[in-house]
């Protein structure tokens, strides 16, 4: 198994997808009425696809997953670049912090980070902070799914691709318990040919996750929640 996608629910997938493609310098994969995909390749490290799927309504609950972007010594210039692409400043009660909080064109928060040694060699995407009821437990859970390993960071627990390149997956203490509404952003895991989907389902349950069975008709992937309730998909192996 490996970590493949960061998925955004979007009212306007093309508009939001083109914004993020410009932000990260992505390579376009799909541009359809209800779906847009762009690929972020970190040389020598992970390949992550940013996927945008159409939903009828904008979000109304605080996000549990967001994207942190590299700013560093060029933080001010990067903020100006994102504002020019369609972002806006966002006040989420952050007060006096060294990073800059912005919202993308559909209101999803993202942060442009100050200079931090832990974000060396990440590429444009510094981190994926994910809310967690128990960062130690959830770090073990996500490591088992992705093969990403523990690294030093600023979050309670941080995981990174075995190459030690690309963004960090940061497990952050949640400010509130997960509600019943589906997360606006979620992660996808892709099976490899040798992986048994049923065995993977058992392993997820043994580690505190659970299968979800929404009434969405027949789907080629399986939907789960991690031990803190964050949804994710397990995609079939590529033929």
C-alpha positions in Angstrom: 0.0 0.0 0.0 1.1 3.6 -0.5 -0.3 7.1 0.0 -1.5 8.4 -3.4 -4.0 11.2 -3.2 -5.1 14.3 -1.3 -8.8 14.7 -2.2 -10.7 18.0 -2.0 -14.5 18.2 -2.1 -15.2 21.2 -4.3 -18.2 23.1 -5.6 -16.1 24.2 -8.6 -13.4 21.5 -9.1 -11.8 23.1 -12.1 -11.4 26.5 -10.5 -10.1 25.1 -7.2 -7.9 22.5 -9.0 -6.3 25.1 -11.3 -5.5 27.2 -8.2 -3.7 24.4 -6.4 -2.0 23.3 -9.6 -0.5 26.7 -9.9 0.4 26.8 -6.2 2.4 23.5 -6.2 3.5 23.5 -9.8 1.5 20.4 -10.6 1.3 18.3 -13.7 -2.3 18.0 -14.9 -3.8 14.5 -15.1 -7.6 15.0 -15.4 -9.8 17.9 -16.4 -13.5 16.9 -16.5 -16.7 18.6 -15.5 -16.9 16.9 -12.1 -13.2 16.1 -11.5 -9.8 17.7 -11.8 -6.4 16.1 -10.9 -2.9 17.4 -10.8 0.3 15.6 -9.8 3.0 16.8 -7.4 6.2 14.9 -8.0 9.0 15.3 -5.4 12.2 14.1 -7.2 13.5 11.1 -5.4 10.6 11.1 -3.1 6.8 10.6 -3.1 4.4 11.3 -5.9 1.1 12.8 -4.7 -2.0 13.6 -6.7 -4.3 16.4 -5.7 -7.8 15.5 -6.7 -10.9 17.7 -6.7 -14.3 16.2 -6.8 -17.6 18.0 -7.2 -20.0 18.4 -4.3 -23.2 20.4 -4.2 -22.5 22.6 -1.1 -19.5 24.4 0.4 -18.1 23.3 3.8 -19.5 24.5 7.0 -17.5 22.7 9.7 -13.9 23.5 10.6 -11.5 21.4 8.5 -9.6 18.5 10.2 -7.0 18.3 7.4 -5.3 21.2 5.6 -2.2 22.0 3.6 0.9 23.9 4.8 3.1 25.5 2.2 6.8 26.3 2.2 7.5 30.0 2.7 10.8 30.2 4.4 12.9 33.2 3.5 10.5 34.0 0.6 7.4 33.8 2.8 6.2 37.4 2.0 6.7 36.8 -1.8 4.9 33.5 -1.6 1.9 35.0 0.2 1.7 37.7 -2.5 1.9 35.0 -5.2 -1.0 33.0 -3.6 -3.1 36.2 -3.2 -2.5 36.9 -6.9 -3.7 33.4 -7.8 -7.0 33.9 -5.9 -6.3 33.2 -2.2 -7.3 35.6 0.6 -6.2 36.3 4.1 -8.1 34.3 6.7 -8.6 34.9 10.5 -9.1 31.7 12.4 -8.1 33.2 15.7 -4.4 32.5 15.1 -3.3 35.8 16.7 0.4 36.5 16.5 2.0 33.6 14.8 5.0 33.4 12.4 3.1 31.7 9.6 0.4 33.3 7.4 -3.1 31.8 7.2 -4.8 32.1 3.9 -8.0 30.6 2.4 -8.1 29.1 -1.1 -10.9 30.1 -3.5 -13.4 27.9 -1.8 -12.4 28.9 1.7 -10.2 26.0 2.7 -7.5 27.2 5.1 -3.9 26.8 4.2 -0.7 28.2 5.8 2.4 29.7 4.3 5.1 28.7 6.8 8.1 30.6 8.1 11.6 29.1 7.8 11.8 25.7 9.6 14.6 23.2 9.4 12.1 20.3 9.5 10.6 21.4 6.2 13.9 21.1 4.3 13.5 19.1 1.0 9.7 19.0 1.2 9.1 20.7 -2.1 6.3 23.3 -2.3 4.1 21.4 0.1 5.5 21.4 3.6 3.0 19.4 5.6 -0.4 17.8 5.8 -1.6 18.6 9.4 -4.4 16.1 10.4 -6.5 16.4 13.5 -6.1 13.5 15.9 -7.7 12.4 19.2 -4.5 10.4 20.0 -1.5 11.4 17.9 0.6 8.5 19.1 -2.0 5.9 18.2 -2.9 7.6 14.9 0.8 7.9 13.9 1.1 4.1 14.2 -2.1 3.6 12.3 -1.1 5.9 9.3 2.4 4.5 9.3 1.0 1.0 8.8 -1.1 2.2 5.8 1.5 4.3 4.1 4.9 3.0 5.0 5.8 6.5 6.1 8.1 6.7 9.1 8.5 8.8 12.2 10.6 12.0 11.9 11.3 14.9 14.2 8.9 17.7 13.7 6.8 20.4 15.4 3.6 18.4 15.6 2.8 15.8 18.3 3.9 13.2 15.8 5.2 13.5 12.3 5.5 10.9 9.5 7.4 11.2 6.3 8.1 9.2 3.1 11.0 6.7 3.6 13.1 8.8 1.3 12.9 11.6 3.9 11.8 13.9 1.0 8.4 15.5 0.5 5.8 16.8 2.9 5.3 15.6 6.5 2.0 14.1 7.6 1.5 15.8 11.0 -0.8 14.3 13.6 -2.0 17.2 15.6 -4.2 17.2 18.8 -7.7 17.9 17.7 -9.4 21.0 19.0 -12.8 19.2 19.0 -14.1 15.7 18.4 -14.9 14.7 14.9 -18.6 15.4 14.0 -20.8 13.4 11.7 -20.1 15.5 8.6 -17.6 14.1 6.1 -14.2 15.8 6.1 -13.8 18.4 3.3 -10.3 17.0 2.6 -9.3 13.4 2.9 -6.5 11.0 2.0 -6.5 8.0 -0.4 -4.4 4.9 0.0 -3.6 2.7 -3.1 -3.3 -1.1 -2.9 -0.5 -2.8 -4.7 -1.0 -6.0 -6.7 0.1 -8.3 -3.8 -2.3 -6.7 -1.3 -5.4 -8.6 -0.3 -8.3 -6.0 0.2 -10.0 -8.2 2.8 -6.8 -8.7 4.8 -6.2 -4.9 4.7 -9.7 -4.4 6.0 -9.0 -6.7 8.9 -5.7 -4.9 9.6 -7.5 -1.5 9.6 -10.0 -2.8 12.1 -7.3 -4.3 14.4 -5.6 -1.0 14.5 -8.7 0.9 15.5 -10.1 2.0 12.2 -13.5 1.0 10.8 -15.3 0.5 7.5 -17.9 3.0 6.4 -20.8 2.1 4.2 -22.6 5.1 2.9 -25.5 4.7 0.5 -23.5 5.9 -2.6 -24.1 2.8 -4.8 -21.4 0.5 -6.1 -17.9 1.9 -5.8 -14.6 0.5 -6.9 -12.9 1.6 -3.7 -13.6 1.0 0.0 -14.2 3.8 2.5 -12.9 3.8 6.0 -12.4 6.0 9.1 -9.2 6.2 11.1 -9.3 5.8 14.9 -10.1 9.5 15.2 -13.0 9.3 12.7 -11.2 10.9 9.7 -12.4 9.4 6.5 -10.0 7.9 3.9 -10.4 5.6 0.9 -8.5 2.5 0.0 -8.3 2.3 -3.8 -7.9 -1.0 -5.7 -4.5 -2.0 -7.2 -3.8 -0.7 -10.7 -4.1 -3.3 -13.3 
